[in-house]
């Protein structure tokens, strides 16, 4: 089981939908979050993409020297990037980071955003373009291992004599991850990517998506791994966790929800449509209405696009829900919580010890092995006190 965290390059706060409790997103703060994730034992971090975010490649590059083992899941955007340039960017980053790059293929689902970036293709055409893009990208990088060039002529993209002189560390290329809920997305995942990601839908719906992608991949003689993107609100008790969930959206007013849902409704993303359906386009507001499956809460999606659900509960309950998803075939969990720095610590401290994947302690480069916590009365370490109680 691989546990990832999230870098909030679109903003961070204690409350959704308001500037109250917000904090500036600068390099120092992102270094704090990335450093915490690295030291706590998270596998890596997802860096979001889009006009609401800082550029993911610049951010990821700025954090290579601030981390040691942390992997970076960084987006490539067909229509914004050319595959040859994206291949050089990926190979350079992979070499400079010592093989710590994961590539997130993002087709995009917000027509207004895409047109602002000069992309005017419809939904079906974007997936055609994405399939051509990642095929070219993969071939350029794979052939760089022995100095070959690559020619390709497609409906949307073509290259002639494309060649990468400096191959990446990872062979044949850094792993490609991808998420999408439509039939064309599932077909693309089955044909070309290494890991398919879903947003946090109820387990039964996730199981259907996994089964479909897996069956499509098997027909092509391929195997795909699976992951999920979720928020987490974990506390020492169930009551405290649900109170924290309610506090997270306590500053959101009706006007903000209506404006956000109107923006989501204009998108042609099947995944965003499915997220909106979980809270009925903002019509559901109470805890009973927003708890769409045991401990799966759709409140985040009232105002946040993309991943809109959170696992809410005490540590044992949240760990059990994660294990339920893992039993479906998921082994990659990309998690986040507000604020992202504090919640990275909280989740690691409370939940890591309960998962089948144990957290790795990397304090001071591994030179410290304990005791952990403040020594009591200049004499007793907390671990000794616990064992004696």
TAHU-V594564 format. One line per field, one symbol per residue. ss: DSSP state (H for helix, E for strand, L for the rest). phi: phi as a letter, one per 40 degrees, with the letter a starting at -180 (. if undefined). A space follows every 50 residues. Layout:
ss=???
phi=???
//
This chain:
ss=LEEEEEELLLLELLLLLLLLLLELLLHHHHHHHHHHHHHHLLLEEEELLL LLLLLHHHHHHHLLLLLLLLEEEEEELELLELHHHHHHHHHHHHHHHLLL EEEEELLLLLHHHHHHLLLLLLHHHHHHHHHHHHHHHHHHHHHHLLLLLE EEELLLLEEEEELLLLLLLLLLLLLEEEELLLHHHHHHHHHHLLEEEEEL LLHHHHHHHHHHHHHHHHHLLLLLEEEEEEEEEEELLHHHHHHHHHHHLL LLLHHHHHHHHHHHHLLLLHHHHHHHHHLHHHLLLLHHHHEEELLEELHH HHLLLLLLLEEEEEHHHHHHHHHHHHHLLLLEEEEELLLHHHHHHHHHHH LHHHLLLLLLLLHHHHLLLLLLLLLELLLELHHHHHHHL
phi=.bbbbbcccbhaacbcgaccgcbccbcccccccccccccchccabcbcbh ccbcccccccccbdccbbbccbcbcbbdgcccccccccdccccccccggb cbbbcbcgbbcccccccgbbccdcccccccccdcccdccdcccccbgccb babbcbbabbgcabcbccccbcaddbbababccccccccccbccbbbbcc cddcccccccccccccccccgbbbcbaabacbbbbcbccccccccccdbc ccbccccccccccccccbccccccccccbfggccbcdcccccadgbbccc ccbbcgdbbbcbiccccccccccccccchcbbbbbaabcccccccccccc bdcccccccccbcfggcbbhcbgcccffbbcdccccccc
//
